[in-house]
Amino acid sequence: MHIIDMRSDTVTKPTPAMRQAMYDAEVGDDVLGDDPTVQRLEELAAARRGKEAGLFVVSGTRGNLICLLT
C-alpha cells in the first residue's frame, strides 16, 4: 500500500509540472485587483454559486469572520 502524507502542504513537494505551472503563471497583487488568477477564481466561484461576485480569502477563519460581519 502506498501512503499519502496529507498533514500539511509544508511537507509535500511539487511535481515538475506543478513547478512549471507556477513559473508560467501570470502574477499580480491580488489586494490591488491585479492578479488574473485570483480574478478568475473569484469569477468562477461566483458563477458556480449564481452570485454577483466572489471573494478569495486566505483562511476559513477569515471567511467565517467576514460572513459574520456582513
C-alpha positions, 0 to 999 in steps of 0.5 A: 500500500502506498501512503499519502502524507496529507498533514500539511502542504509544508511537507509535500513537494511539487511535481515538475509540472506543478513547478512549471505551472507556477513559473508560467503563471501570470502574477499580480497583487491580488489586494490591488485587483491585479492578479488574473488568477485570483480574478478568475477564481473569484469569477468562477466561484461566483458563477458556480454559486449564481452570485454577483461576485466572489471573494478569495480569502486566505483562511476559513477563519477569515471567511467565517469572520467576514460572513459574520460581519456582513 
